[in-house]
Amino acid sequence: MGSMRNLTAAGADAVTVGVLALQGDFAEHAAALRRVGAQAHEVRTLDQLEQVDGLIIPGGESTTIARLLLAYELRAPIIALGRSGFPIWGTCAGAILLAEEIVTLDRPGLHLIPMVVERNAYGRQIDSFEAELDPGPLGGRPLHAVFIRAPRIRSVSNDVEVLLRLGPEYDDEAVAVQYGSLLATTFHPELTEDGRLHRRFVEMCEQYGSQRDAGQVPAAAGGSG
């Protein structure tokens, strides 16, 4: 894979974050990134993937996105990037695809985060809900989270950091996790005006760009492929 543009080390431009734009609410993520000062580029091709400092895989239909990743020949390059320390954030369907084990998905995911995720585990569309989350490491006020036909994180390995949890009525289950340069949320931060998670991801991309340009990017542990 070709080298990416130097946007962060020189400080000349805002970090450029790609949003996978094959299906789902990629436009909402792009708008959220711009609100926090990042450049947002839609990604549909390998060439476009090579021009960004991080990638968001948005919410949508996980089976459709999984099929399109194969059709557009992006699955293998994204897996390689995820294992190299490149920042990737999956929201809802994107979180499903990042999981090493996915319950009830009949197409291959990306197998990058050692966790078990179950699709549509809260029920049908009518069972979608909103909740106030303890902000944890994000700090500040509670974080308003929108869950739409959301997956559930059933388990994570010991080296996956849980960032955010639902309340005790849901057994404090994890809804946002980080594994090195990989981030996953089972809800839709792009559907609210709260930019804290997008800022966190942009900071991850900035750090990656600085380390990459200095030749210091650590190898990220990957899944089973």
Secondary structure as GFF3:
##gff-version 3
##sequence-region A 1 225
A	DSSP	beta_strand	16	20	.	.	.	ID=ss1
A	DSSP	alpha_helix	26	35	.	.	.	ID=ss2
A	DSSP	beta_strand	39	43	.	.	.	ID=ss3
A	DSSP	alpha_helix	46	49	.	.	.	ID=ss4
A	DSSP	beta_strand	55	57	.	.	.	ID=ss5
A	DSSP	alpha_helix	62	71	.	.	.	ID=ss6
A	DSSP	alpha_helix	75	83	.	.	.	ID=ss7
A	DSSP	beta_strand	88	91	.	.	.	ID=ss8
A	DSSP	alpha_helix	93	98	.	.	.	ID=ss9
A	DSSP	beta_strand	99	103	.	.	.	ID=ss10
A	DSSP	beta_strand	113	118	.	.	.	ID=ss11
A	DSSP	three_ten_helix	125	127	.	.	.	ID=ss12
A	DSSP	beta_strand	129	133	.	.	.	ID=ss13
A	DSSP	three_ten_helix	136	138	.	.	.	ID=ss14
A	DSSP	beta_strand	143	147	.	.	.	ID=ss15
A	DSSP	beta_strand	152	156	.	.	.	ID=ss16
A	DSSP	beta_strand	161	165	.	.	.	ID=ss17
A	DSSP	three_ten_helix	168	170	.	.	.	ID=ss18
A	DSSP	beta_strand	174	179	.	.	.	ID=ss19
A	DSSP	beta_strand	182	185	.	.	.	ID=ss20
A	DSSP	three_ten_helix	189	191	.	.	.	ID=ss21
A	DSSP	alpha_helix	196	213	.	.	.	ID=ss22
###
